[in-house]
Amino acid sequence: MRSARLLLAAPLVGLASTGWLARLPAQADPDAKVKGGGAFPAGWHVRTDKNRPTADVKFVRAGGGFHVTLGPAVVLWRDVDRATGSYTVAATFTQTKNPRHPEGYGLIIGGSRLGDTRNRYTYYLVRGDGTFLIKRRVAGDSTVQVTNGWTPSDAVVKADSAGQATNQLGVVVAGGTVTFLANGKEVYTARAAGLDTQGLVGYRVNHNLDVHLGALVVRKR
């Protein structure tokens, strides 16, 4: 009987090792409850996906940058942070804790109407398993993939056993192309004409993450 139980358990171990647990439906990983949320630094705007309540979003100044502890996934921006023409935008991100399953954090560019359902932007995220993702968000909170899902890259620092990892992310818009960088190394390049590139820039952090956000740096080229 004992050997039969081991045989039954073996397929589940295999599924977990191939990421099956990370692909559990959203119902298995509901937005966390967060103490002290709902109040944000002056000048900053916060919008959750599908405009969920912000009571479980804690977004505070910390260590020359900011710190977010989430519930729902968010986009964070200021009206003064706009980038047009040719530019570079960059920030350093430190994931501080293990999430229940891998989730992404990173930059947004080309933002418009970020406060309502007609919001548009391009976003570039990395996550603790050493992968990155590039997507566009278009009207109605729907998305369009740029990369073919989450893509492995040696340039992305993986989280350690405590869930901690630091990644410096950058996006360069110049010469009709958009180059996405992780820790100074190119991970992907796309035609600017196929992306939203002109407009607001800021941060995006997916749900249930605890992340330190370095200062957002925007430079004309």
TAHU-V309959 format. One record per helix or strand. SS is the DSSP state (H for helix, E for strand). FROM is the first residue (numbers start at 0). LEN is the number of residues. If there is no record, write none. Layout:
ss=SS from=FROM len=LEN
ss=SS from=FROM len=LEN
//
This chain:
ss=H from=1 len=16
ss=H from=20 len=3
ss=H from=25 len=3
ss=E from=43 len=5
ss=H from=48 len=3
ss=E from=56 len=6
ss=E from=64 len=6
ss=E from=73 len=10
ss=E from=86 len=9
ss=E from=103 len=9
ss=E from=119 len=8
ss=E from=130 len=8
ss=H from=138 len=3
ss=E from=141 len=4
ss=E from=150 len=2
ss=E from=164 len=10
ss=E from=176 len=6
ss=E from=184 len=7
ss=H from=191 len=3
ss=E from=198 len=7
ss=E from=209 len=4
ss=E from=216 len=4
//
